[in-house]
């Protein structure tokens, strides 16, 4: 790809990324404002001022403090302007800056999420390789049925099952906790299983498609082993659909984190947004949604930039744009 074409392509992708972030923030704001809510009372209760819940003066003071007395449109532009300057507002529940609050929880969620994605990728490639390598119909049928079975099981049920077996029955791993590598094992596996199921299904389909290509038939005719064909040709060419899905999955790890952190009581971003929804802490909800959208955008931008390295035809297409 020539430098000019690459610059145009990158500028278009960045523009699309900005549009996605704005849309995510706006849609979240609209939905939260359409929900039936009692924000002022929730704030007073969070501050330990239950006796002031019915006090009009206290309610008016809270509304003025958080800009709730503005019209929805004016309040939207106020919070949007602040967000553009890095200010995500103040948490109704905790009374602290939303950006700082998310930052204190982010490290724990990122560590578990990255390990889960890494484990999912390894398992998915192993299953897809095995399904392509073995020729026995029974083994292939079993391997190809595993992703469907894993996807059909709810994530929270997987977490509870793992907790029951490895924590309560065998006593090998703690069911809750924040410190030590053992406390991360069950949340990581819980998040990795559904991700690996989706990736392995796409990889299996992609590998099967590539295995029927003429150049694979030619490689077999030249005497290359099945293993070398899969490693040298099939994996690279059959991974593109899964790479796209991986970008979507990484950007959506907040969903898995909510379940895993709730089940295993880990104080991360997932549990934070779950509590924020329960307590109508809308600035925190918007902040976490914006964070998830940013992760989605960044990962998919990286995936788009990697595509031409895996498939040169994409580079030729980009040159023509």
N, C-alpha and C positions, 0 to 999 in steps of 0.2 A: 504494500500500500504506500503510495507516495505521500510525502509530508503534508501537502495541501489537502489531499483527500482524507487523510487521517485527522487533520485538524477540523475539517468540516464535520466528519463523522462524530468526533469527540464533542464538538460544540452542540450538535443535535442531541446527543445522548445526555449531556449535562442539562440542556434545556428541558428535556423530557423528565429528568430527575427532579428538577425544581418544580415542575408542574405536578408531579406525583406527590411531592411533599406538601405543596399548597392544597391539593385536593384532599389529601388525608386529613390535614388539620381542619379544613373547612367542613368536610362531611362529619367529622367527629363533633365539631362545635354545634352543627345544626342538630344532629341526633340527640346530643346531651340536652340541648335547650328545648327539644320537643318532648322529652320524657317528663312525666309527672315528678315533681321534686319539692323538697322542703329544705333547701340549702341552709337558710338562716338558722333554723332550729338545729340542724346537724352541726353547724359551726359552734353554736352556743353549748351544745352537749359535749362536743369534743374539748371545749375549754373548761369543762366542769362547771358551767353556769346553767344548770338545769332549771334553777328557780327563775331565770330570766327568759325562758322559752316563750312565755306568753306576754312579755313586756314589749310593747310597741317601740319604746325608745331604744331598747337594746337591739331589737331587730333592725330598726332604722340605722343604727350605728354600724352594725355588721354589713348591711347593704351598701352603705357609703364607703366603708373600708375596702371592700372587695369590688366596688364598681358595679354591684348588682342592681343599683337604682338607675342605671343607664338603659337605654333601649337596646334590644338584642343586636341590632346592626351596629350601633355605635360601640357597644362593648366588644363586638367581634373585631372591629378594626383596631380597637385599643389593645386587645390581647395579641392580635396578629402583629401589630407594630412592635410591641414589646418582645414577642418571640423572635422577630427578625434581628433584634439586638441581644439575643441570648437570654432574655428574661422570660421564663416560662410561668411566672406568677408565684403565688404563695399557696401552699397546701391548706385547705380548709381544716383538715383533721390534725395536722402536726404543727401548723403555724410557721413552717420553715419554707425556705426557697425550694421550689420544685426541682430545679436543676441540681442543687446540692443534695437533695433527698434521693433523687434517682442515682446520682453519682456514688453515694454511699452503698447502694444496693447493687450497682451494676457489675462490680467485680465478681461477686459470687455467681450471678446469673451467667456472665460471659464464660467463666471457667467451666461451668457445668455444660453449657450449650456447645462450646467448641469441642469439648471432649466427646459429647454425644454425637455431634456431626462427624467427627473423625472416626469414631467407632462405627457409626452407621455406614460410612463410605467403605471402610475396610470389609465389613460384613457383606455389604451389597455386592462389591466386586468379587468377593470370594464365592458367594452363592451363584452369581451370574457366570463366573469362570467355570465353576463345577457343573452348572447346568449345560454349558456349551461343550465342555470337555467329555463328559460321560455320554456314551451312546446308548446305554441301556434305558429302555423306555420307562421302566419302573422307577429308577433313580431320578431320571429327568422329571417325571411326573411329580414325585415327592418334592423335589427342589423347587419346581415351578409353582407348587401349591402353597409353599410356605409364605410368600409375600401376601397372597390373598387372605390367608388365615390371620396373619399378623395385623393387617389393616382393619380387619373386621372386629378386632378386639378393642374396646375403649381404652384409652391411655391410662385413665385413673384405675381401671381394673387391673391392668398390667402392674402398676405401681403397688397396689394393695396385695396382689398375688406374690410379687417379689418380696414385699415386706413380710408377709405371712411365712413364706418358705425360709428365707435367709436370715430373718431377724428373730421371729418367734419360734419356729421349729428347730432350725439348725443353730441359731445364735452366732452366726458368723459375722454379720454386719449390723451396725446400729440402725434403728428405724428412724431416728431423728438425730439432729446435731448439726453443728456449723463448722467444726474444726476437725482436721485430720482427713486423710485420703479415703478412709473407709466410709465416712459419711457421704462421700460423693458417688460411690459405686452404684447404689440403687437408683438415685435420681438420673445418673448418666445412662444407665441401661434402660430405664423407663422411657426416656426421651429418644433413645437411639432406635428402639425396636420399630416403632411406626415409620420413622424416617428411612431406616434401612429397607423396610418392606416396599415402600414406594420406589426408592432408587433401584433396588434389585429387580423389580418388575420391569422398569424401563430399560435397564441394562440387558436383561434377558431378551426382551423384544428386539432391542437394538442389535445385540450380538447375533440373534437368529437371522435378522434381516441381512446383516453383513456376510454371514456365512453362506448365503445363497448368491452373493455377487460373483460375476465372472472372474474377477481377479483372484478370488479365493479358490475357485475351481482350478484356475491355472496354477496357483501355488501348490495345491494338492497334487496336480499332475507332475510338477517338478520334484516331487518327493519330500516336500517339507512336512514335518510332523504336525499333528493337530495342535499340540501345545505351542509350538513356535509360531504357527499361523495365528492363534488366538492372541498371543502376547504381542506379536509384531504388527498385526494388521487389524484384528477384530476389535480389540479393546479401544484403540485410538479412534477408529471410525464409528464404532457403535456406542460411544459414550456421550455424543453430543446431546441427545434428548435428555439424558440423565443429568448432564451438566446444567441445562436450563432449569430443570426441576430442583436441582441442588440450590441454585440461586434463590428460587422461591422459598424453599424450605428454610434456608439459613435466615432469610428475612422474616420468616414467620415463626422463629423459635420461641417468641414470647408466648405463643399459645401453649406449646409444650411445657414451657417454664412455669406457667400458671398452674398447670395440673401437677407437675412434679414437685414444685415448691409448696403447694398446698398439702399434698399427700404426705410429704416428708418434713413439713414445717421448717423450710429453709427461708431465711430472711433475704430474699432476692427481689428482683423487679417483678417477677411473676406474682409472688404473694402480695407485693405492694399494690399492684393494679387490682388484684382481686379484692383487697380490703378497700381500695379507693372506690370501686364500683359499689360496694356494700354501703359505704358511708357517704356516697354522693360527693366525693372529693374530685370534682370535675377538672381542676387544673392538673392534678396528678394523672388522671386518665388521659387528658390531651397530651401531656408531656410524654407518657409512655408510648402512646400511639404514634407520636411524632418520632420518637426514638426507633420504634419498630419499622416505620416507613423509611427512615434514614438508613437503617441496616439493610432493608430490602433493596433500596436504590443503589447503595454502594456495592453490595454483593453482585447484583445483576449488571452493574456497570463493569465490574471486574470480569464477570463471565463474558460479557460482550467483547471485551478487549482480548480475552483468551481465545475466543472462537477462531479468529483468523489463523492462530498458531496451530490449531488442530485440523482446520479445514481450509486450505488455501483458496478454495473457490469463493469463500466469503470475502477474501481480500480482493479478488478480481471483481466481485459485485460492487464492493465499496469504491473501487476506482472509477466505476462508471457513474457513481452518484455525483 
